[in-house]
């Protein structure tokens, strides 16, 4: 059976655990922001998928996931939303 790496919050590294907590809180906030947006369902789904991809990538590369989440949040702050699929 293949052994998966430990999640950062179990690694014993306090810096990594702190980053994990920050990313988790920022993801929670980003999901709340996306739910509150007045956008089409297609746009909302596209944004949620991007956030879920960050969640998944955090399991493998936490610093990269934090940077990716930062870019998504910056786009939300600037009002840049993804176009609906098919456009």
N, CA, C and O of each residue as an XYZ file, in Angstrom:
348
protein
N       0.834     -1.161      0.000
C       0.000      0.000      0.000
C       0.890      1.240      0.000
O       1.849      1.323      0.768
N       0.571      2.192     -0.857
C       1.341      3.428     -0.964
C       1.053      4.336      0.229
O      -0.104      4.550      0.592
N       2.101      4.860      0.827
C       1.939      5.778      1.962
C       1.900      7.203      1.443
O       2.811      7.650      0.747
N       0.841      7.905      1.787
C       0.700      9.303      1.386
C       1.412     10.176      2.406
O       1.501      9.821      3.581
N       1.923     11.329      1.953
C       2.570     12.217      2.921
C       1.560     12.732      3.931
O       0.364     12.831      3.655
N       2.075     13.056      5.108
C       1.201     13.591      6.147
C       0.707     14.973      5.755
O       1.449     15.743      5.144
N      -0.520     15.297      6.092
C      -0.971     16.668      5.883
C      -0.107     17.607      6.708
O       0.408     17.208      7.753
N       0.064     18.856      6.258
C       0.959     19.786      6.953
C       0.619     19.976      8.424
O       1.513     20.165      9.247
N      -0.659     19.927      8.759
C      -1.024     20.158     10.146
C      -0.588     19.018     11.052
O      -0.675     19.144     12.273
N      -0.121     17.904     10.487
C       0.373     16.778     11.270
C       1.872     16.587     11.118
O       2.431     15.637     11.665
N       2.527     17.469     10.387
C       3.940     17.265     10.080
C       4.871     17.611     11.226
O       6.021     17.172     11.236
N       4.396     18.395     12.199
C       5.257     18.807     13.280
C       6.005     20.095     13.000
O       6.655     20.627     13.900
N       5.938     20.613     11.790
C       6.582     21.870     11.421
C       5.624     23.015     11.734
O       4.596     23.156     11.072
N       5.947     23.832     12.732
C       5.007     24.897     13.130
C       4.752     25.930     12.031
O       3.640     26.448     11.922
N       5.763     26.235     11.219
C       5.562     27.202     10.137
C       4.599     26.655      9.089
O       3.727     27.372      8.599
N       4.765     25.392      8.755
C       3.883     24.778      7.767
C       2.464     24.661      8.317
O       1.493     24.866      7.589
N       2.346     24.337      9.579
C       1.029     24.249     10.207
C       0.352     25.612     10.225
O      -0.857     25.708     10.015
N       1.124     26.667     10.476
C       0.563     28.024     10.483
C       0.099     28.419      9.078
O      -0.969     29.009      8.919
N       0.901     28.093      8.064
C       0.503     28.404      6.688
C      -0.756     27.631      6.320
O      -1.651     28.169      5.668
N      -0.826     26.373      6.735
C      -2.010     25.561      6.466
C      -3.251     26.221      7.064
O      -4.298     26.279      6.419
N      -3.134     26.715      8.291
C      -4.272     27.359      8.954
C      -4.685     28.633      8.218
O      -5.875     28.912      8.071
N      -3.700     29.404      7.757
C      -4.002     30.637      7.018
C      -4.701     30.306      5.708
O      -5.706     30.928      5.365
N      -4.179     29.334      4.975
C      -4.787     28.958      3.693
C      -6.202     28.429      3.919
O      -7.114     28.763      3.164
N      -6.389     27.619      4.936
C      -7.726     27.078      5.219
C      -8.714     28.205      5.514
O      -9.840     28.183      5.018
N      -8.306     29.180      6.310
C      -9.200     30.304      6.636
C      -9.480     31.159      5.403
O     -10.614     31.586      5.186
N      -8.454     31.407      4.601
C      -8.651     32.216      3.387
C      -9.544     31.488      2.382
O     -10.339     32.124      1.690
N      -9.422     30.170      2.295
C     -10.308     29.403      1.418
C     -11.757     29.505      1.892
O     -12.674     29.672      1.088
N     -11.946     29.404      3.192
C     -13.287     29.529      3.757
C     -13.882     30.895      3.427
O     -15.046     30.990      3.040
N     -13.087     31.950      3.578
C     -13.542     33.300      3.268
C     -13.833     33.457      1.778
O     -14.820     34.086      1.397
N     -12.981     32.890      0.945
C     -13.174     32.990     -0.509
C     -14.453     32.275     -0.934
O     -15.191     32.777     -1.782
N     -14.718     31.117     -0.358
C     -15.959     30.403     -0.685
C     -17.176     31.238     -0.278
O     -18.164     31.294     -1.010
N     -17.104     31.883      0.884
C     -18.217     32.738      1.326
C     -18.413     33.904      0.369
O     -19.546     34.263      0.047
N     -17.315     34.495     -0.084
C     -17.421     35.606     -1.039
C     -18.069     35.157     -2.343
O     -18.917     35.854     -2.900
N     -17.663     33.990     -2.820
C     -18.215     33.478     -4.079
C     -19.708     33.203     -3.924
O     -20.492     33.507     -4.823
N     -20.102     32.633     -2.796
C     -21.535     32.378     -2.564
C     -22.333     33.675     -2.571
O     -23.484     33.693     -3.007
N     -21.732     34.759     -2.092
C     -22.444     36.041     -1.979
C     -22.482     36.840     -3.280
O     -23.212     37.827     -3.373
N     -21.712     36.430     -4.280
C     -21.668     37.187     -5.540
C     -22.995     37.112     -6.280
O     -23.684     36.092     -6.252
N     -23.334     38.192     -6.932
C     -24.523     38.243     -7.783
C     -24.065     37.955     -9.217
O     -23.905     38.865    -10.030
N     -23.862     36.675     -9.503
C     -23.370     36.243    -10.811
C     -24.187     35.044    -11.278
O     -24.966     34.465    -10.521
N     -23.991     34.690    -12.531
C     -24.694     33.528    -13.068
C     -24.208     32.254    -12.374
O     -23.113     32.211    -11.812
N     -25.029     31.244    -12.426
C     -24.663     29.960    -11.827
C     -23.397     29.404    -12.483
O     -22.562     28.801    -11.810
N     -23.257     29.605    -13.787
C     -22.068     29.107    -14.495
C     -20.801     29.776    -13.973
O     -19.782     29.112    -13.781
N     -20.859     31.076    -13.745
C     -19.701     31.799    -13.219
C     -19.390     31.339    -11.803
O     -18.228     31.142    -11.448
N     -20.427     31.169    -10.999
C     -20.231     30.705     -9.626
C     -19.568     29.323     -9.627
O     -18.640     29.075     -8.857
N     -20.042     28.436    -10.485
C     -19.478     27.086    -10.564
C     -18.006     27.151    -10.979
O     -17.174     26.426    -10.434
N     -17.688     28.010    -11.933
C     -16.292     28.147    -12.381
C     -15.399     28.624    -11.235
O     -14.284     28.129    -11.069
N     -15.882     29.572    -10.454
C     -15.098     30.069     -9.317
C     -14.941     29.000     -8.238
O     -13.856     28.832     -7.681
N     -16.007     28.290     -7.947
C     -15.933     27.232     -6.932
C     -14.964     26.144     -7.378
O     -14.218     25.608     -6.558
N     -14.965     25.817     -8.644
C     -14.026     24.796     -9.141
C     -12.583     25.247     -8.963
O     -11.714     24.449     -8.614
N     -12.333     26.534     -9.207
C     -10.980     27.051     -9.006
C     -10.582     26.936     -7.530
O      -9.448     26.573     -7.218
N     -11.508     27.243     -6.635
C     -11.206     27.145     -5.212
C     -11.009     25.685     -4.789
O     -10.151     25.393     -3.957
N     -11.784     24.786     -5.348
C     -11.605     23.365     -5.036
C     -10.255     22.857     -5.547
O      -9.632     21.997     -4.923
N      -9.812     23.391     -6.679
C      -8.499     23.011     -7.196
C      -7.395     23.482     -6.248
O      -6.396     22.787     -6.064
N      -7.573     24.656     -5.650
C      -6.602     25.133     -4.658
C      -6.597     24.196     -3.457
O      -5.534     23.834     -2.952
N      -7.766     23.811     -3.006
C      -7.873     22.899     -1.868
C      -7.115     21.601     -2.156
O      -6.363     21.110     -1.314
N      -7.318     21.065     -3.332
C      -6.649     19.815     -3.704
C      -5.140     20.014     -3.819
O      -4.371     19.169     -3.360
N      -4.711     21.112     -4.421
C      -3.274     21.331     -4.594
C      -2.571     21.593     -3.264
O      -1.372     21.343     -3.143
N      -3.298     22.093     -2.269
C      -2.695     22.346     -0.955
C      -2.208     21.053     -0.311
O      -1.318     21.080      0.539
N      -2.770     19.950     -0.700
C      -2.348     18.662     -0.152
C      -0.954     18.274     -0.635
O      -0.256     17.509      0.030
N      -0.551     18.797     -1.786
C       0.731     18.431     -2.372
C       1.772     19.541     -2.287
O       2.953     19.271     -2.071
N       1.336     20.794     -2.458
C       2.274     21.918     -2.496
C       1.602     23.123     -1.860
O       1.001     23.951     -2.545
N       1.710     23.208     -0.554
C       1.007     24.238      0.204
C       1.429     25.661     -0.187
O       0.555     26.510     -0.361
N       2.715     25.959     -0.331
C       3.087     27.326     -0.723
C       2.528     27.726     -2.098
O       2.088     28.861     -2.280
N       2.546     26.809     -3.050
C       1.991     27.110     -4.373
C       0.488     27.327     -4.283
O      -0.053     28.206     -4.953
N      -0.187     26.538     -3.465
C      -1.631     26.705     -3.286
C      -1.932     28.066     -2.672
O      -2.903     28.718     -3.057
N      -1.113     28.498     -1.722
C      -1.310     29.810     -1.101
C      -1.153     30.922     -2.134
O      -1.931     31.876     -2.142
N      -0.148     30.804     -3.006
C       0.044     31.814     -4.068
C      -1.134     31.809     -5.034
O      -1.623     32.866     -5.432
N      -1.582     30.631     -5.405
C      -2.713     30.517     -6.331
C      -3.973     31.129     -5.726
O      -4.716     31.837     -6.406
N      -4.206     30.853     -4.455
C      -5.362     31.432     -3.778
C      -5.240     32.948     -3.727
O      -6.230     33.659     -3.897
N      -4.036     33.443     -3.495
C      -3.809     34.887     -3.483
C      -4.186     35.529     -4.803
O      -4.768     36.613     -4.824
N      -3.859     34.870     -5.903
C      -4.218     35.405     -7.225
C      -5.734     35.413     -7.422
O      -6.285     36.371     -7.965
N      -6.398     34.364     -6.988
C      -7.860     34.294     -7.125
C      -8.513     35.402     -6.299
O      -9.417     36.086     -6.778
N      -8.054     35.576     -5.064
C      -8.619     36.617     -4.200
C      -8.364     37.999     -4.804
O      -9.243     38.861     -4.767
N      -7.178     38.214     -5.356
C      -6.872     39.501     -5.989
C      -7.811     39.758     -7.170
O      -8.256     40.888     -7.376
N      -8.110     38.720     -7.938
C      -9.053     38.866     -9.055
C     -10.441     39.218     -8.542
O     -11.121     40.065     -9.122
N     -10.865     38.576     -7.461
C     -12.168     38.904     -6.876
C     -12.178     40.353     -6.382
O     -13.144     41.084     -6.599
N     -11.088     40.760     -5.712
C     -10.984     42.134     -5.211
C     -11.081     43.155     -6.346
O     -11.666     44.225     -6.182
N     -10.497     42.808     -7.502
C     -10.487     43.711     -8.650
C     -11.770     43.610     -9.478
O     -11.954     44.356    -10.440
N     -12.655     42.683     -9.097
C     -13.890     42.519     -9.856
C     -13.735     41.744    -11.152
O     -14.629     41.747    -11.999
N     -12.593     41.078    -11.304
C     -12.374     40.269    -12.518
C     -12.923     38.875    -12.267
O     -12.415     38.126    -11.433
N     -13.965     38.547    -13.004
C     -14.604     37.242    -12.871
C     -14.359     36.445    -14.146
O     -14.213     37.023    -15.223
N     -14.313     35.132    -14.030
C     -14.125     34.331    -15.248
C     -15.345     34.442    -16.147
O     -16.473     34.545    -15.664
N     -15.119     34.422    -17.453
C     -16.273     34.441    -18.359
C     -17.045     33.130    -18.232
O     -16.467     32.094    -17.903
N     -18.334     33.174    -18.489
C     -19.102     31.924    -18.468
C     -18.529     30.934    -19.482
O     -18.024     31.350    -20.525
N     -18.599     29.635    -19.196
C     -18.084     28.634    -20.133
C     -18.729     28.776    -21.513
O     -19.907     29.107    -21.648
N     -17.918     28.516    -22.516
C     -18.427     28.558    -23.880
C     -18.343     29.935    -24.530
O     -18.867     30.137    -25.625
N     -17.697     30.869    -23.873
C     -17.556     32.211    -24.434
C     -16.126     32.562    -24.652
O     -15.823     33.659    -25.120
